[in-house]
Amino acid sequence: MDLGFCYGVMRDGATATEMYTKATQLNPSGDNFIELADVYLRVGDAQDALLAANAGLTKDPSNARLYNAKGMALNDLQRLDEAAEAWEKALRLNPKLAAAKANLDALNGGQTGRGSIRKHPQQN
């Protein structure tokens, strides 16, 4: 995870994704899949971000932050109804998850796109 973070800071997306992928193989925790989905989103690969979020949800199906990551990937793929469902599920699991609320509010306000959706599924 630390190597993935470092490569991400250095803007080496390919190596960062490789390191996060290895981290999920060594420890398939929900948190590791959140980080993998996030790095895919940062490099503009929403399809693989969605796959990572879904893989994480098979391991940790009640993780609100994974549903938030799934919503972000679906939003980037222009699958807006599904994105809203993912964010609503995140909020049912954790009503205090500010990122999911902000994302859903932005979507419902008609402000879809990279500038309005919170890209980092941070825990609140």
RARA-V771336 format. One record per residue. N is the residue number from 0. SS is DSSP state (hx for helix, st for strand, lp for the rest). PHI is phi in whole degrees, 0 to 359 (NA if undefined). Layout:
n	ss	phi
N	SS	PHI
N	SS	PHI
This chain:
n	ss	phi
0	lp	NA
1	hx	297
2	hx	295
3	hx	299
4	hx	299
5	hx	299
6	hx	294
7	hx	296
8	hx	298
9	lp	281
10	lp	63
11	lp	256
12	hx	300
13	hx	296
14	hx	288
15	hx	299
16	hx	296
17	hx	298
18	hx	292
19	hx	293
20	hx	297
21	hx	298
22	hx	298
23	hx	290
24	hx	288
25	hx	285
26	lp	217
27	lp	283
28	lp	274
29	hx	303
30	hx	299
31	hx	293
32	hx	291
33	hx	298
34	hx	297
35	hx	296
36	hx	300
37	hx	297
38	hx	292
39	hx	298
40	hx	296
41	hx	295
42	lp	266
43	lp	83
44	lp	249
45	hx	294
46	hx	297
47	hx	290
48	hx	298
49	hx	296
50	hx	299
51	hx	294
52	hx	297
53	hx	295
54	hx	297
55	hx	297
56	hx	293
57	hx	291
58	hx	273
59	lp	219
60	lp	291
61	lp	248
62	lp	270
63	hx	298
64	hx	293
65	hx	293
66	hx	295
67	hx	296
68	hx	298
69	hx	299
70	hx	299
71	hx	296
72	hx	296
73	hx	297
74	hx	299
75	hx	296
76	lp	274
77	lp	64
78	lp	259
79	hx	291
80	hx	296
81	hx	291
82	hx	298
83	hx	299
84	hx	298
85	hx	295
86	hx	292
87	hx	296
88	hx	297
89	hx	302
90	hx	287
91	hx	292
92	hx	284
93	lp	215
94	lp	298
95	lp	263
96	lp	284
97	hx	299
98	hx	298
99	hx	295
100	hx	296
101	hx	297
102	hx	295
103	hx	295
104	hx	299
105	hx	297
106	hx	294
107	hx	291
108	lp	276
109	lp	79
110	lp	253
111	lp	284
112	lp	127
113	lp	298
114	lp	286
115	lp	256
116	lp	271
117	lp	288
118	lp	278
119	lp	256
120	lp	282
121	lp	281
122	lp	277
123	lp	230
